[in-house]
């Protein structure tokens, strides 16, 4: 079963209404836009490009609204349509794998004058820069959704809230938009702004849902380029399909994954992750719902891994948390816990029942009560969001796990409930990547910035590839790889230089570990390094990484992309379509810098900073 892992809390600022797309040529998830609610202002939109490589976020562009807007002759603020899009939220993005471009359309933004502006523009990001493409396509809209149809080579767009155009399907071929008006499919008399879209690489069709049909939300449809085809009425007859969640297609598991969304006012699905099983599975056409954060946080009895120590702490109630719990227990529970003749099953039973009741109540957090407790990152994330409902249960459970780290087994991480989040599927690492979202649609509208990944922990997967690097002679080079495998299975590592397996000794250490270190590097050490990770009978190879001692700009083929490497930190990487002129700085470029092997050719050079 896939497992959620909290990967990062220090990347892009918190936001909701952003969009993400996975660039399979460069192996990065691209994120743009999103916003935050600001009291007495409305909302503020972001205009930077961020990229996630599976280990860290990198900000690729900065944003200055003065470069994206101007006032027309009547004094109205309008977009420039120059070299950068205006910051926005509630837009849509998809990755065109044939052309190596992330396609973006629409969205909304507060203009510099304070007005609410709806966009009808098309932009493309090629990993180096934004390019404005069109405004003569679909009408301006928000909360629409897009996906790239690999079999037909077009980006498909549907839905959203706009001034018209209900029910039309639009397709972008890289040159122009083409509209369709199907006679069947989702209801055309409503704004289809609640669903999500993904491409099924096995069935070779676009999948969309849940759709709006009056007061009903729950139908799913597929689009084959000509017609809509019904794919069922949602998750189960008893579960209302959540609006404004995020859906991706797991091409390794051949299933759709839908996470988050709003099921009624302030009622989020939280950690409910649904997998739409089709394309050859026995459960074709149905959704399976995994337990949410609250259900998964209740005690079962098996998590008391050091029962005797836990009982001793509760009976002594010398620390603030144990005193609080003891005072919450009814007299008969206190008697059972204090009885030395009580069986293990009896004590586990009363602990399971009473602790579950406690964490289902109000928040147990008090600053003085938990002053001496080292709170985990996941606990701190939930604390900032003022959790409610299932998320509050999860928060209380985490607090107890933090207070009793060797007495209570750590439960699997689970993201909190949210809507208007962004998600993408990293096909290289078989990971569903999510970031941010709106946690409460009330007045405060808190948003988060944590990055979660749903990883296929039952499979051996490399989650972080080693990076190519420049080192001066005499420096130390370190290559790192991170992997995950089936629970309980040990991971083994073997680094190689070229085709030669390495062993520890002399200047080399960590040859059979996740981190290879080469001290006092010299010319003989320059070349290609690679790690093999094995778990039982399974083994996977990392991407190769280059060590160079040459500080000049160099290019290496690191499948599936190319790596640019250089040595100096006081330079700017520039690119141009022609070698003689029009050189432009590459935003956010650090060595190593990856470039896609598709699209038009480029020239690159280094320029010293002034």
Buried (B, 14 or more C-beta within 10 A) or exposed (E): EBBBBBBBBEBBEBBBBBBBBBBBBBBBBBBBBBBBBEEEEEBBBBBBBBBBBBEEBBBBBEBEBEBBBBEEEEEEBEBBBEEBBBBBBBBBBBBBBEBBBBBBBBBBBBBBEEEEBBBBBBBBBBBBBBEBBBEEBBBBBBBBBBBBBBBBBBBBBBBBBBEEBBBBBBBBBBEEBEEBEBEEBBBBEBBBBBBBBBBBBEBBBBBBBBBBBEEBBBBBBBBBBEBBEEBBBBBBEEBBBBBBBBBBBBBBBBBBBBBBBBBEEEBBBBBBBBBBBBBEBEEEEBBEBBBBBBBBBBBEBEBBEBBEEBBEBBBEBEBBBBBBBBEBBEEEBBEBBEEEEBEEEEBBBBBBBBBBBBBBEEBBBEEEBBEEBEBBEBBEBBBBBBBBBBBBBBBBBBBBBBBBEEBBEEBEBBBBBBBBBBBBBBBBBBBBBBBBBBBBBEEEBBBBBBBBBBBBBBBBBBBBBBBBBBBEEEEEBBBBBBBBBBEEBEBBBBBBBEEEEBEEEEEBBBBBBBBBBBBEBEEEBBEBBBBBBBBEEEEBEBBBBBBBBEBEBBEBEBEBBBBBBBBEEEBBBBBBEEEEEEBEEBBBBEBBBBBBEBBEEBEBEBEEEE
